């Protein structure tokens, strides 16, 4: 059986800008994959290639082994795009029904609306919805066809913390049906909460592809925090750290060898107080992955 | 292995849903639905009724003549506006992007817009004809009513293509202005509001080549008024304009595709 989605040596140029520099990526049915990366890293371009919204400059993009333009392939895919509009004068129920008609085996309208938590807005026109509600409507439109694969391009962008949390739960609920979910995100805790596989993209290349745990263990596994009255740049020279953040007298270091780092700092005579060593979260791992081009 | 029954949704239901959605999108915008339905009868009330019984050529009253004018005006208006504005708005709000990612076949999108426009045009005629009959006292043979209706609807096809072209060539905010700048002057120049003889000389010299001129001739001929050239000539010119507008629309569409989706 062909993979759900596949990029093979895919490159993409917009004029002189090389958005993707040769990405190979296979997403199997049933996987929940988060694509992480800073703005302009190539996440949206990757999704656009997989959806057939853009054509690769070289290489290939496949959906279920087919060209992503193919309607058989698209009939198994639901999509939430970062920038897209829907007719403002249609009611929620009407536009969900419209999108349901595009798919061979859609879910019931009420179920799609309930999955998005929009029951109370069923008869409201799109223009009456708030930003967060509109985002949930896009989610309803993405799942209403009961797709095998769900593509979500920065689904929680612009939401508040509470909105994001409940939205993540809705995505998780859909993934629990055994469906494939591919999402791109800035909010790294989302990837940690949802995905079993994280693909880190930076400057058009995949720089890491592993479970959130592996990524955390591989790079900058620990976070070392302390306060000091005086710290010179040379005090950190040659230490096995991936990144350092110094604000006033607070120092934060990311490292895989906290013991060695601390031993050396003590040897150099750095005054340390309020020392704290903790496991780095995905956000820390991500920063150290993207700020250093050679992968660890 | 996943059981795959139908791999695609059937086209019929998609077309019905899409057409219904397109209809609601126009119907719920009063700036479009009210003006396309009531502007023609308002013009008819102001200009047509006063001298509707005046005989302008053997067996033809001004009331009947102006009914044909307004039928042509209102149907072309619906075609150009419904397409031009909806396409431009959808591009502006990036609705085309999400649609592109769904399994909806593009031909359904096009067809649903055509059906909706023709349906709207039929509504305007269904309001205009009885109004002319009752308020303007227009009496035509049954065959003349029918001929007028079908010629006006069939002859509007080139204007669908024109609306499409404008929708792809202009921005969401400029579409209305562009359409008014093109449509209103050519409607006047083609004699839909007052006789061409009153127009400036240089406009009179280009007027006989305008698409609305040929379209108008079809309408006037249908109610028995004398026209400049034969009905066949009118149809041929309209087909020619239709092909030209369609090619422009296709070029504009491809240009957009190339920019957005490659």
Interface residues (C-beta under 8 A of the other chain):
Chain A: X1 X29 X51 X52 X53 X54 X55 X71 X72 X74 X75 X77 X79 X81 X83 X84 X85 X86 X87 X88 X89 X90 X94 X95 X97 X98 X99 X101 X102 X103 X104 X105 X106 X125 X138 X141 X145 X148
Chain B: X1 X2 X5 X6 X7 X8 X9 X13 X14 X16 X17 X18 X20 X21 X24 X25 X28 X29 X90 X93 X94 X95 X97 X98 X100 X101 X102 X103 X104 X105 X261 X262
